[in-house]
């Protein structure tokens, strides 16, 4: 008889642990719940940072790709980069534009002050 009580208590505790883990996972996944922010400060600044890391970062450095987006011809080069990503990458057109917007921001931040 005692083993039945122990078994039921152990099963009850296990069910509670699983329910607590699922609740915690659901809370962590919910936006705006006050969980820890992204590790990289750049990721907090622009959504293109995460897209760049996912689609481009394994082969390319941010600074090297952003460098051509400095100067007076940056707008034309940015459009050319969107076209290049359309053919080259596996990201959507909207993601391509966000990535290039992020790179343009990075180029402006890295540009020397005049």
C-alpha positions in Angstrom: 0.0 0.0 0.0 2.8 2.4 0.8 4.4 1.9 -2.6 1.2 3.1 -4.3 1.3 6.3 -2.3 5.0 6.9 -3.1 4.4 6.1 -6.8 1.5 8.6 -6.9 3.5 11.3 -5.2 6.5 10.8 -7.5 4.2 11.0 -10.6 2.5 14.1 -9.2 5.8 15.8 -8.6 7.0 14.8 -12.2 3.8 16.3 -13.7 4.3 19.5 -11.7 7.9 19.8 -12.9 6.9 19.3 -16.6 4.1 21.9 -16.2 6.5 24.4 -14.6 9.0 23.8 -17.4 6.4 24.3 -20.1 5.1 27.5 -18.4 8.6 28.9 -18.1 9.4 28.1 -21.8 6.1 29.8 -22.8 6.9 32.9 -20.7 10.5 33.1 -22.2 9.1 32.9 -25.7 6.5 35.6 -25.2 7.6 39.0 -26.5 8.0 41.9 -24.0 8.2 39.7 -20.9 11.4 41.4 -19.6 13.7 38.5 -20.3 17.3 39.2 -21.1 18.0 41.1 -24.2 20.2 40.1 -27.1 23.9 39.5 -26.4 25.2 41.8 -29.1 24.5 45.5 -28.8 24.2 45.7 -32.6 21.4 43.1 -32.6 19.4 45.4 -30.2 19.9 48.4 -32.6 18.8 46.8 -35.8 16.9 43.7 -36.9 19.3 43.4 -39.8 22.1 42.3 -37.5 20.5 39.0 -36.8 19.6 38.5 -40.5 23.1 39.3 -41.6 24.5 36.9 -39.1 22.1 34.2 -40.3 22.4 34.7 -44.0 25.8 36.3 -44.6 27.9 36.2 -41.4 29.3 32.7 -41.9 31.3 33.9 -44.9 31.5 37.7 -44.6 32.5 40.3 -42.1 30.1 43.2 -41.4 32.8 45.8 -41.8 34.1 44.4 -45.2 30.6 44.3 -46.6 29.5 47.6 -45.2 32.6 49.5 -46.4 31.4 50.0 -50.0 28.3 51.7 -48.6 30.2 54.8 -47.6 30.5 58.0 -49.5 28.5 59.8 -52.1 27.6 56.7 -54.2 26.3 54.8 -51.2 22.7 54.9 -52.4 23.4 53.4 -55.8 25.7 50.8 -54.2 23.0 49.9 -51.7 20.5 49.3 -54.5 23.1 47.2 -56.3 23.7 45.2 -53.1 19.9 44.5 -52.8 20.0 43.2 -56.4 23.1 41.1 -55.6 21.4 39.6 -52.5 18.3 38.8 -54.5 20.5 36.6 -56.8 23.1 35.4 -54.3 21.4 34.8 -51.0 18.6 32.7 -49.6 16.9 35.5 -47.8 13.6 37.1 -49.0 13.5 40.4 -50.8 12.2 42.1 -47.6 15.1 40.6 -45.6 17.6 41.7 -48.2 16.4 45.3 -47.8 16.7 45.0 -44.0 20.2 43.6 -44.3 21.3 46.4 -46.6 19.7 49.0 -44.4 21.6 47.6 -41.4 24.9 47.6 -43.4 24.3 51.2 -44.5 23.8 52.1 -40.8 27.0 50.3 -39.9 28.9 52.1 -42.7 27.6 55.5 -41.5 28.7 54.7 -37.9 32.1 53.5 -39.1 32.7 56.4 -41.4 35.2 59.0 -40.1 33.8 62.3 -39.0 34.6 65.3 -41.4 
